Amino acid sequence: MRKTLILLTTLASFSGSTAEYQFGFANTYVDYLSWKQGTQGYNGIDVSEDRDDHITWGIEAGITFDWGEAYGFMEAEKLDKDAEVRSQAFKASAHYRVHTNLTLYGQVYDYSESGGFVDEQNRVLGFGYLGWSSDNYWFKPFLGFHHVTSPFSDPFGNNISGYNGGMLGWNLGWFFNIGSASFMLTNWNEIEFARNHEYADYQNGDTGLNGAFGLWYDVSKKFYVGLQYRYFSNKLGVDDYGDALIWRIGYHF
């Protein structure tokens, strides 16, 4: 985790020696994911065997400067499963201010499975906005071009890589209290649209939805717990809608 935070700090330093640090965080966590819906794949194929409940370990870090902000996480998934079915995920995203609160936005998400069934990297480049926030809430949208790289093909044998339309997304959060207890509600959401024909066949539609709602509570200054409702449509190999619940226990560095 510290290496991830150091990496983000190093990247931030390239923006100029006058960059002013404002905020940063780093966490490590363990998740337990339980699938609820989403067992039908392309053309009605049953993919329930790929929907086992599983344990994930992850690290994440975020940092804010006057020029913008950056965030990243790395996860090792299905740690309670055999080595050949485990998977890994990595994401890095950043907003760079180009005019007041208007930003140049970019993100990279990479996912791979040890058995080689899925190996895919998604990249987005576009614009975002950082002007909708206060001490107790934030809403940070973005819109960009989407590009995908993968060695895999659609059900008709055509490779899915290349320009893949666009992505509209956001990250939002809200702090609130119930009595003396403090909570945080979050939502991240990504809508893929105008996909290329091959990727549309591969993921069951021209558009896709991907996101999660989360509720978080700090048990102490160091430990926290959370519950996420994970949702997706025409994504993660699922035809139409699917969802899952994720329980988390984490540690603040």
VENNOR-V25709 format. One record per pair of residues at least 12 apart in sequence whose ideal C-beta (glycine too) atoms are under 6 Angstrom apart, sorted by the first residue. I is the first residue (numbers start at 1). J is the second residue. D is the distance in whole Angstrom. If there is no record, write none. Layout:
# VENNOR-V25709
i:j:d
I:J:D
I:J:D
This chain:
# VENNOR-V25709
i:j:d
1:26:5
1:28:5
1:59:4
1:253:6
4:59:6
4:61:4
4:72:6
5:26:5
5:61:4
8:61:6
8:63:5
8:70:5
12:65:5
15:67:5
19:65:5
19:67:6
20:66:4
21:65:6
22:64:4
23:64:4
24:63:4
25:62:5
26:61:4
26:253:4
27:60:5
27:250:5
27:252:6
28:59:5
28:251:5
29:58:5
29:248:5
29:250:3
30:57:5
30:249:6
31:56:4
31:246:5
31:248:5
32:55:6
32:247:5
33:54:6
33:244:5
33:246:5
34:53:5
34:245:5
35:51:4
35:244:5
36:243:5
36:244:6
37:242:5
37:243:5
38:238:4
38:242:2
39:51:6
40:239:5
41:237:5
41:239:6
42:155:6
42:204:6
47:237:6
54:78:4
54:80:6
55:79:5
55:80:5
56:75:5
56:77:5
57:76:5
58:73:6
58:75:4
59:74:6
60:73:4
67:97:6
68:95:4
68:96:4
68:97:5
68:103:6
69:95:5
70:94:4
71:93:5
72:92:4
73:91:5
74:90:5
75:89:5
76:88:6
84:114:6
84:115:5
85:115:6
86:114:5
87:113:4
88:112:6
89:111:5
90:110:5
91:109:5
92:108:5
93:107:4
94:106:6
95:128:5
95:130:6
101:129:6
101:130:5
101:131:3
103:128:4
103:130:6
105:126:5
105:127:6
105:128:4
105:142:4
105:144:6
106:125:5
107:124:5
108:123:5
109:122:5
119:151:6
120:150:4
121:149:5
122:148:5
123:147:5
124:144:4
124:146:5
124:167:5
125:144:5
125:145:6
126:142:6
126:143:5
126:144:2
126:145:6
128:142:4
129:141:6
136:175:4
137:174:5
138:173:5
139:172:4
140:171:5
141:170:4
142:169:5
143:168:5
144:167:6
145:166:6
146:164:5
146:165:6
146:166:6
146:167:5
147:163:6
148:161:6
148:164:5
149:161:5
154:198:5
154:201:4
154:202:4
155:201:6
158:198:4
160:198:5
160:199:5
160:202:5
162:196:6
164:195:5
164:196:5
164:199:5
165:193:5
165:194:3
165:195:5
166:193:6
166:194:6
167:190:6
167:192:5
168:191:5
169:189:6
169:190:4
170:189:6
171:188:5
172:187:5
173:186:4
183:217:5
184:216:4
185:215:6
186:214:4
187:213:5
188:211:5
189:211:4
190:210:5
191:209:6
192:208:4
193:207:5
203:234:5
203:235:6
204:234:5
204:239:4
205:234:4
208:234:4
208:235:4
209:233:4
210:232:5
210:235:5
211:231:6
212:228:5
212:230:5
213:229:5
214:226:6
214:228:4
215:227:5
222:251:6
222:252:5
223:251:6
224:250:5
225:249:5
226:248:4
227:247:6
228:246:4
230:244:4
230:246:6
231:243:5
